[in-house]
Amino acid sequence: MTSRPILPTPLVSTDWLAKHLGDPDLRLLDATAHLAGPESGSTVGWSLRAGLDDYLAAHIPGAAFADIIDDLSEPDGGALSKPSPARFARAAGRLGIGPVSRVVVYALDVHWATRVWWLLRAHGFDNVAVLDGGFRKWTAEGRPTTSGVESYPGAEFVGAPRPRFFAELDEVKRVVDTGSGACLINSLSPQDHHAVETNNFARPGRIPGSLNVFMDALLNHADGTFKPVGELRDIFADVLSRPGRKVTYCGVGIAATSDALALTLLGESDVAVYDGSLQEWTSNPELPVEIG
């Protein structure tokens, strides 16, 4: 009996993908989307758009489009909130993800790919990786693209949800109230973390006691790949000095998954994403925030 091929998770290179594009068990997903926050002081909300037009214009051959805004989010849970297990299983099945599938996810901006990677793992599916450097690196290397729609045959998604992959509001409140239980990590920029010049949420500020590890700092700016583990360890030095659970957050729970991937690369096993993030936290005037 042939053993099930396992991906070198959580990242695969463009060279690896080029060699495996034709593998029958591979499910390649384009998860491109676009999210822009309001300008500081503006009352205009977030701009959110699926990347279907980008996908239709050009994508890696064989890739199906993963609609993270509609199919892979819960419509009644707020913008980009995690889907219920049943909703996720249906969406994953439509994407052709079955028990013997290997999944590689990419996007124009890596945090959309890491979000899908995190959702799959949170629903018990581990044979998934993110394309290191994503679509930008693929095209910069002159590799082939195609246009139009592609899809995989439907499959039965099999997974067991892992609730601890997500931190709920009550858990984060306990961490803030007690100063223990987890290390809170803000994946947004230092400007957003200090909230001195920016305010993209209901109230300016960060969750009290949280550390700041900007997700862009995790990437090599030349090609968008993740930095080597040694450099990531230095970037997360303060975080790693705190024992126990690590909870990442951002604006709406997307960029936070890139920090979660980096922590996974560093061998952290108890990592969670606060799905509500600042969108939920700052909307409740009774919850404290820090500025500066």
N, C-alpha and C positions, 0 to 999 in steps of 0.2 A: 504494500500500500504506500503510495507516494505521500510524503508529509506535506502539510499545508505550508505554502511559502509565507514567510513572515517578513514584513517590511522592517528596514533598519530605522525604526521610529525614533524620534518624532519628525525627523527631517530626511528628505531625499534630495540629491543633487540633480541639476538639469542633465548631467551626463547619465545618471542612473535612469531617469525618466526616458531619455532618448532611446536607451537600449531596451526598455520594457514597454514601449507604447503599444505594441501589438499583443501583449499578453492577454489571454482570454479572461483571466480572473481580475484584471485591473479595472478599476472604476475611477476615472479621472474626472474631477469636478472643478468647474470654474465658479468661484463664489464671489465674484466681483460685485461690490455695491459702493455707494457713495453717501457719506454722511457729513454734513457741515453744520456747525453750531452757529447760533446767532452772534452777531458782533456784540462786543461788550456794551452793556447798557441798553441793548435793543430789546423790544418786547416781541419781536418776531421769533417764532420757534425754530426748531431744527429742520434742516432740509435733508430728506432721506429719499434715496432713489436706488432701485435695483440696477445692477449693471448689465441687464439683458441686451441693451443696444451695443455696449462694448463687446459682449460675447458674440452677438450676431455678426458684427463687423470683422472680428478676428479672435480666434481662440486656438489653443493647442489641439492638433488633430485627435479626434476621439472623445474630447471632453464634452460632458453634459453640463447644463447650467443648473446650479444649485441656488434657488431663490431664497436667500437668507431672510429677506424682509417679510415675505408672505408664508411660504411653505415651511420654513424652519424657525418660525416665531409663533408665539401664541397671540391670536388676534385680539383677545379680550384682556391681555395681561400688561398692556402698555407697550410702547415702541421697543421692538427688538427683544422682548422678554422671551425666556426659554420656553419651548413648546412642551406640552404635556407628553408623557411617554407614548401614548397612543398616536397623537398627531405626528410626533417625530418618526415613529415606526412606519407610518403610512408614507411619509415623505421620503424616508430612506429607501423604502421598498420601491417607490416609483423611480428612484435614481438607480435602481438595479443593484443595491447593496444587499447581498445575501451572506450566509454563514461562511462561505469560502472566498469572499471577495477581499481584494486588497484595494484600499482607497488612497488616492493622492489628491490633495486639495491645493488649489492655487488661487490667486487673485491679483488684481493690480496693486492693492495695498494689503500687506501680509496679515493684518489683524482680522480681516474677513475670513481668510483661510484658517487662521488659528481658532477662530470662533467655531467653524464647522468641525475642525479637529477636536476641539474640546467637547462639543455637543455629542459627537460620536462616542468619545471615551466616557462621557457622563452617562451614556445609555448602554454601556457595557461592551462597546465595540472597540478593540484595541489595535486592529490591523489597519491603521490609518497613519498617514504622514503628511506633512506640509512640504510643498515644493520650495526648497531654499532659494530665495531670490525671486520666486514667482514668475509671473508673465513678463515682467520687464527684463529680467535677466535672460529668459528664454529668447525673447525677440532681439535683445542686444547681441546675443551670440549668433544671430542669423539663422536660427532654427525655424522649421516650417510652422505655418499657421494655416488655418482654413476659416471659412465663414459659414453662416447658416446655422441650422439646428441639428444637433446630434443627440442621441439618447441610447440608453441600454435597456435590454428587456427587463421588465418588472421582476422583482424578487421578493421573498419573504424576509424582512429584516428580523433578526433574532438578537435580542440584547436584554440585559438585566439592568435597570436604572441604578445609578450610584448616587444617592441623594447628597453624600458628603462632597461631591464635586462642585456643588453650589452652596454658598452661604446665604441664608435668608436674613431678613431684617432683624429678627429677634436675636440671632447669634451675634450680628455685628453690634447691636445695642449692648449686649452683655459684655462684649470685649471692651467697648468704650467705657461702660459703667464701672467695670472691675479692673481695667488695665491689664487683663490677662486673658488667656485662652487662645490667642492667635496674634500673629503679627499682621497688621493691616498695611497694604502696599498700594499706593496711588500710582497708576500707570500713565497719568496725564503729564503734560509738560511742567517744568518748574514754575512757569508763569501761572498756569492754572492751579497748581498745587498751593502756591502762596496766595493766589487770588487777590493780589494787590492791584493788578492792572486789567485783569480779565474777570468776567462773570457771565458764564454761559448757562447758568442754571437758575433755579428759583431764588436761591440765595448764594452769595459768594462764599467760598470757603471749602475746606477739606474735612474729612471725617477726623475727629480729634485723635491724636496719637499715631496717625499713620505716617509711614515713611514714603519717600518719593523715588520711584525708579521709572523714569520716562521710557516708554517702550521704544521710541526712536533711538535711544542710546544703546539699545541691544543690537542694532544693525550696522553692518558695514555700509557706509554711504556710497561707496563705489559701485556696489552691485546689489544691495538690498538683502544680502545673506546675513544670517545670524553670526555674531562674533564668536570666536573660539571659546571653548568652555573656560579656559583660564581667565580670559578677559571678562566673561560673564560673572565668574566667581568674584572678581574684584569689584565689579559694578554692584553686585548684591551683597557685598561684604557685611554691611550693617544689618541687612535682613537675615543673612545666614548666621549672624551672631546671636540671633534670638531663637531659642529652641522651640520646637513644636510646629503647630499648624500655621500655614501662610494663607492669607486671604487677600486676593487682588481685587481692585475695583478701578473704575474710570468714570466715564460719563454715563454710558448706557450698557456696560458689560461687554464691550467688543474689544477694545485695546487691551483690557485686562487679561484677555486670554493669551496675548503674546508674552506678557510677563509670566503667566502660568506655564507656557511652553518652556520658557527659559529656565524656570525653576525646576521643571521636570528634567531638562537636560542636566541640571546640576545635582540630580539625584534626590530631590525633595519628593516625598511620597504623599504627604498630607497637605495638598494644595487645593484651594477652592476659589471660585470666582463669585464675588457678590454681584448677582445679576442685576439687582435694582440700581446699584451704584449711586452716583450723585444725583441722577434724575429722581430717584425715589427718596434718598436721604434729605436733600435740600428742600423737597416739596412739603416736608413736615416741619412746621415752625417750632415744634417742641424738641426737635433733635438738635444737639449742639454742633457747631462748626468752628473750625480754627482758621484764622487768616494771618498771613505774614510768615 
